[in-house]
Amino acid sequence: MLEKYVGQIVEIVYMDRKGKLSHRRIEVHRVQNGLIRATCLQLGQPRVFRLDHVLAWHPVTRTA
């Protein structure tokens, strides 16, 4: 799943523990034990996301 996108930027639809939905653009650093360690590009800060709370994702294709 998201493991193949380590080192890449993906957009995710994420539901937090309170049920709030958000759309994030993240750079994936590691996927392990049901957690995604990434940098949230909106905030410019490292974040941890629960894999089972990611509702949708797609890779961001970079254009020149």
GUVEXKOL-904041 format. One record per residue: x, y, z of N, C-alpha, C, O in turn; residue number from 1; residue in three letters. Coordinates in steps of 0.2 Angstrom, whole numbers, always signed. Example, Ala and Ser with C-alpha at 12.3 -4.5 7.8 and 13.67 -1.06 7.14 Angstrom:
2
R,+66,-28,+39,+62,-22,+39,+66,-16,+39,+71,-17,+42,1,ALA;
R,+64,-11,+35,+68,-5,+36,+64,+0,+39,+67,+6,+40,2,SER;
//
This chain:
64
R,+4,-6,+0,+0,+0,+0,+4,+6,+0,+8,+7,-5,1,MET;
R,+4,+10,+5,+8,+16,+5,+16,+15,+6,+20,+20,+5,2,LEU;
R,+18,+9,+8,+25,+7,+9,+29,+9,+2,+34,+11,+3,3,GLU;
R,+26,+8,-3,+29,+9,-10,+30,+16,-11,+34,+18,-16,4,LYS;
R,+27,+21,-7,+28,+28,-8,+33,+31,-3,+33,+37,-3,5,TYR;
R,+37,+27,+0,+42,+30,+5,+47,+35,+1,+49,+32,-5,6,VAL;
R,+48,+41,+3,+52,+45,-1,+48,+50,-6,+51,+54,-9,7,GLY;
R,+42,+48,-6,+38,+52,-11,+33,+56,-8,+31,+56,-2,8,GLN;
R,+30,+61,-12,+24,+65,-9,+18,+62,-11,+17,+60,-17,9,ILE;
R,+13,+61,-6,+6,+59,-8,+1,+64,-5,+3,+67,+0,10,VAL;
R,-5,+63,-8,-10,+67,-5,-15,+62,-1,-16,+57,-4,11,GLU;
R,-17,+63,+5,-21,+59,+8,-28,+62,+11,-28,+68,+12,12,ILE;
R,-33,+58,+11,-39,+60,+15,-38,+57,+22,-38,+50,+22,13,VAL;
R,-38,+60,+27,-37,+57,+34,-43,+59,+39,-45,+65,+39,14,TYR;
R,-45,+54,+43,-49,+55,+48,-46,+55,+55,-43,+49,+56,15,MET;
R,-46,+60,+59,-43,+60,+65,-47,+56,+70,-53,+54,+68,16,ASP;
R,-45,+55,+76,-48,+51,+81,-55,+54,+83,-59,+50,+86,17,ARG;
R,-56,+60,+82,-63,+63,+83,-67,+63,+77,-73,+65,+78,18,LYS;
R,-65,+60,+72,-69,+59,+66,-69,+65,+61,-73,+65,+56,19,GLY;
R,-64,+70,+62,-64,+76,+58,-60,+74,+52,-54,+71,+52,20,LYS;
R,-62,+75,+46,-59,+74,+40,-54,+80,+38,-56,+85,+39,21,LEU;
R,-48,+78,+35,-44,+83,+32,-40,+80,+26,-40,+74,+25,22,SER;
R,-38,+85,+22,-35,+83,+16,-28,+86,+17,-26,+91,+18,23,HIS;
R,-23,+81,+16,-16,+83,+18,-11,+81,+12,-13,+76,+8,24,ARG;
R,-6,+85,+11,-1,+83,+6,+5,+81,+11,+8,+86,+15,25,ARG;
R,+8,+75,+11,+13,+73,+15,+19,+70,+11,+18,+67,+5,26,ILE;
R,+25,+70,+14,+31,+67,+11,+32,+61,+16,+33,+62,+22,27,GLU;
R,+31,+55,+13,+31,+49,+17,+39,+47,+19,+43,+47,+14,28,VAL;
R,+40,+46,+25,+47,+44,+27,+47,+36,+29,+52,+33,+28,29,HIS;
R,+42,+34,+32,+42,+27,+34,+35,+25,+36,+31,+28,+38,30,ARG;
R,+34,+18,+34,+27,+15,+36,+29,+9,+40,+32,+4,+37,31,VAL;
R,+27,+9,+46,+28,+3,+50,+23,+2,+56,+21,+7,+59,32,GLN;
R,+22,-4,+57,+17,-5,+63,+11,-1,+63,+8,+1,+68,33,ASN;
R,+8,-1,+57,+2,+3,+56,+2,+11,+56,-3,+14,+57,34,GLY;
R,+8,+13,+56,+9,+20,+57,+13,+23,+51,+17,+20,+48,35,LEU;
R,+11,+29,+49,+15,+33,+43,+18,+38,+47,+15,+43,+49,36,ILE;
R,+25,+38,+46,+29,+44,+48,+31,+48,+42,+33,+46,+37,37,ARG;
R,+29,+55,+43,+29,+59,+37,+30,+66,+39,+29,+68,+45,38,ALA;
R,+31,+70,+34,+31,+77,+35,+25,+80,+32,+24,+79,+26,39,THR;
R,+21,+84,+36,+15,+87,+33,+18,+93,+29,+21,+98,+33,40,CYS;
R,+17,+94,+23,+19,+99,+19,+15,+106,+20,+18,+111,+19,41,LEU;
R,+9,+105,+23,+6,+111,+24,+8,+115,+31,+9,+121,+31,42,GLN;
R,+10,+111,+35,+13,+113,+42,+21,+114,+42,+24,+117,+46,43,LEU;
R,+24,+110,+37,+31,+109,+37,+34,+106,+43,+40,+107,+45,44,GLY;
R,+30,+101,+46,+32,+98,+52,+31,+91,+52,+27,+88,+48,45,GLN;
R,+35,+87,+56,+34,+80,+56,+28,+78,+59,+25,+81,+64,46,PRO;
R,+24,+73,+56,+18,+70,+59,+18,+63,+59,+22,+59,+55,47,ARG;
R,+14,+60,+63,+12,+52,+63,+5,+51,+61,+1,+54,+65,48,VAL;
R,+3,+47,+56,-3,+46,+54,-5,+39,+55,+0,+34,+54,49,PHE;
R,-11,+37,+58,-13,+30,+58,-15,+27,+51,-19,+31,+48,50,ARG;
R,-12,+22,+49,-13,+19,+42,-21,+18,+42,-24,+19,+36,51,LEU;
R,-24,+15,+47,-31,+13,+46,-36,+19,+46,-42,+19,+46,52,ASP;
R,-33,+25,+47,-37,+32,+47,-36,+35,+40,-39,+40,+39,53,HIS;
R,-32,+32,+36,-31,+35,+29,-37,+32,+25,-37,+26,+24,54,VAL;
R,-41,+37,+23,-47,+35,+19,-46,+34,+11,-49,+30,+8,55,LEU;
R,-41,+38,+9,-39,+38,+2,-32,+41,+1,-30,+46,+5,56,ALA;
R,-29,+39,-4,-22,+43,-6,-21,+42,-13,-23,+37,-17,57,TRP;
R,-17,+46,-16,-14,+46,-22,-7,+49,-22,-6,+54,-19,58,HIS;
R,-3,+47,-26,+4,+50,-27,+3,+57,-31,-1,+58,-35,59,PRO;
R,+8,+61,-29,+8,+68,-32,+13,+67,-38,+19,+66,-36,60,VAL;
R,+11,+69,-44,+16,+68,-49,+19,+75,-50,+15,+80,-50,61,THR;
R,+25,+76,-50,+29,+82,-51,+29,+84,-58,+31,+79,-62,62,ARG;
R,+28,+90,-60,+29,+92,-67,+34,+97,-67,+35,+101,-62,63,THR;
R,+38,+97,-73,+43,+102,-73,+41,+109,-75,+45,+113,-75,64,ALA;
//
